[in-house]
Amino acid sequence: MKPTSTARKLRNNSTDAEMKLWSALKNRKLGRFKFRRQAPIGKYVVDFVCHEKSLVVEADGGQHMEKSDADAQRTRWLQLQGFRVIRFWNNQVLKETDAVLEEILRVLTREK
């Protein structure tokens, strides 16, 4: 399946954590930074990306415990493309939303 088709499918089947994070990131709500969700980058689809700051934000569920090698390879590839990648567990996003958003904003405003 092409990354754009995958992205569309993922946007239509967001997790609760992704929906909560998206509600805080969309429309430049966090520090006036523009984010896209379920965006294709190369052969991958990332949960959220701020192209202006080359930042990828991933909200990971339990399935990522079994896919840690694949996630590491994906992260390395994204870093080689110039992106910083930060990951949060879904339960962090749902239970510690303010702390997650503070960390995202901290990374956005920090120089590379």
N, C-alpha and C positions, 0 to 999 in steps of 0.2 A: 504494500500500500504506500502511495506517495505521502511524503511528510505533510503536505497541505490537507490531504484527506484525513490523515491521522489526527492532525490538529483540530479539524472541524469536529471529528467524532469525540475527541477528548473535551472540547469546549462544551459539548452537549451532555457530557457525563461527568461533570466535575464532582470532586469529593466535597464534603462539608468544609474541610480545612481550606481547600482551594477557593471555594465560594467566599469564605470568610476573609481570606487574604485578599482576594480580588476586590471585594467591597471596600477594602482599605487602600488599595493601590490604584484603582481605576480613576479616571478623570483628574489625574494629577493631585490626588488627595494627600499623598505623602511627599512633603517637601517640594511640591510642584514638579516632580519627576514623572515623565510619561512611561508607562508600562504597557506591554502587550502580554496577553495570556495565551497559553498553549500555542506558542509561536515556533515555526520551523526555523532551525538554524542548521544548515547542511542536511545531513540525513537524520538529525535528531529533532524532537519536539520538546521544548523546554516549558516548564510551568509558567514562568513569568520572566520577562526580559525588559531591561531598561537599556536601549541601544545607546542613548546619550552617554551613559556611564559604563557601558559594556559590562553590565551586571546581570547575571542569571540567578533567579531565586527558585529553589525547588522545595516543594512540600512533599515529603516522602511518607508513605504508609508502610505497613508491615511487610509488604511484598518486596521492599527494597533490602530487607535483611538478607534474603536469599540471592539478591542481584548485586551484591556489593562490588564484585569484580567488574561487572558490566558498567555500574555507575562510576567506578573509578576511571575506567577507560573513557567513558563519555565525558567526564569532568576534565581529564587530561586533554582530550581533543578540543573541548570548548576553550580551555586555557590557552592552547596553542593558537586559537583563532583570536585571542586577545580578551577573552571574557574572564571576569572573576565569577566564581560560582559559590553560592552559599546555600546550605541545606538546613531544613528544619523538619522535625518529625511532625506528622499531622497533629498528634496530641499536644505538642508545644504550641502550634498555631491556634488550636482551639482553647487551650487552658491558659496560655501565657501570651495572648495576642499583643498586648502592649509591649512586652519585652522583645518579642519577635520584630515588631515594627520599629522599635528603637534601634535594634541591631541592623536592620536593613537601612535605615536612615543614616546610621553611623558609617556603614560601608559606602553608601552613596556619596557622603560628604567628605570621605577620606580620599586623599590623593593616592593614585596607584603607586 
